[in-house]
Amino acid sequence: MRIRIAATTVVAAGTLAALSAAPAQATEYSSALKVKGIQYDAPGRDSNNCSTGNTDEEYLTIKNYSSSTTVNLKGYVVRDASSTNKFVFTANHSLQPGDYVKLRGGHGTDSDSKNVVYRDNCNFLWNNDKDTIKLYKPSGAGADSHAYTKSGNDRDGNGYITYHG
């Protein structure tokens, strides 16, 4: 019995030392806005035809994780890993604390009440197999970055996983 208690005490002490040596959370950009989820592989056969295609089914969800600050998206930039595909929020679109917006492909009417902004571009932004999403503040500083890889656990390509909170 003493051996078990001693071993448990040593393991607990080692775990406590490891936890106190590591920072409380991983180093991240200091931004209220974070990538919450993504639909990177639009359902159906990919077609970037503006009138009959499915680019509007590809979207990125960005959430304001602040508990007290409203964030205006104007000037924020979203890019892929190669930085060849990008979108700049050119209009005012305010996210209240805890609110989110879906950035969709294709054409449509932006709406604060429906939490949607359209890219007004019928080309796909994200790769269907893997990519990195980069979100930049208007100043050019990094706000968030998230890489994804299509795997056996994500057969439908919806990738809608909560990454933060």
N, C-alpha and C positions, 0 to 999 in steps of 0.2 A: 504494500500500500504506500509506503514512503517513497519508493522508487517512482511510482506513477505520479504522485503529487510533485515530486522534485522535477520530473520530466515535464509535467504540465507547466510548472512555474518557469522553467527555462524557456520553453516555447513561447509562453505568454510574454516574458521579458524581451525575448528576441523580436517578437512581433511588435511590441510597443516601441522598441528602439528603432526598428525599421520605419514605423509610421511617423515617429517624431523626426527622423532624419529627412524624410521626403516632404516636399511641400504639400499643403492641404489639398491643392488641386493642380491639375496640369496647367502649364503656362499657356495662356490663350491671349488673343488680341483683346484689348480693353474696349469693348463695344457692346452696346445694348442689343444690337441686331445680330442675329445668328441664323444660319441655315437650319431650318427645322426638318425639312424633308424634301424629297424630289421624286418626280415621275420622269425618269430619264429615257425610258423606252415606251413611247406612246403605244397604246393598245392597237392592234391591227398591223397591217402592212404599212411601213413608213411611206408617206407621200407628202412632199412639200408643195403640192399644188395648192395655190391660195384659195381656190373655190371649193375643192373637193378633198383636200388633204387633211391630215390629222395632227399638224404641228400644234394646234391649240390644246391637244391632250398631253403635251409635254409641258411640265411646269416645275417651278422651284418655289418652295414655301419659305419665306423669311419671316421671322418672328421678333418682336420687340420684347426682350426679356427684362427690361427695366420695370421696377415697381412704381416709378414715379415720373419718368421722363417720356414725353412725346417726341418721336423722331420723325423728321421730314426726310423722305427718301430722295428728294431732288438732289442730283449730283452724285448719288451712290452709283457704283459700277459693279456689274457682275461679269465675270470672265470664266472661260474654260482654261484647262491646263496650258494649252498652246498660246493662249491670249489672242488667237485669231478670231474667235467668236466672243462678242461682248455685247452687253446692253447697258445703256446709261439711262437712269431715271431722269428725264428732262422736265417733268412736271411735278408740281407739289403733290405729294401723297403722304399724309401724316398717319403714323402708326401710334395709337395710344398705348400705354403700358399694357402688356399682355396680348396685344393685337398682332395680327399677321397679315401678310399679303401673298397671293399666288401670282408669280410672274409667269404668264402663259405665252406660248408661241402663237403665231398667226395674228389675225386682225380681230379687233373687238373694241368695245367701249370700256375704258378704264372706269372703275367704280370704287370709291371709298366704302360705300355701304355694302358692296358685295366682295370687298377685299381682293380685287383683281386688277392687274395691270397687264396689258398686252404688249408684246414686243413690236407689233406691227411689222413683222418679218416672218415669212413662211418657211425659212430654213430652220432646221433643227439646230439647237445649241449644244446639246450634250451627246456624247458617244453612247451607244447602247451597251457597250461592254465594260468600259471603265473611263473615268475622267476625274478631274478635280475642279470643284467649284470654288471660285475666289470672289469674295465680296470686299469691295474697297469703299472707304469713306470718301466724301467729296474732296478732302485734303490729299487723297492718294494713299493714306495710311491703310493698312490692312484692317478689316473689320472681322472677317471670319474666312475660314478655308475648310473644305471637306472633300476628301477623296472617297470614291465609291468604286466597287468592282462587282459586276454581276456574278453571282455565285449560285450554287445549287440551292441555297436558302432563299433566293430571290428569283425564282423561275419566271415570274410574270414581268420582271423589270420595273416594277412600280417603285422600288427603292424607298418607299415611304416609311422611313424609320425615324423616330424622334431621336435626334442627335443631342439636343440640349434640353434639359428641364421639361 
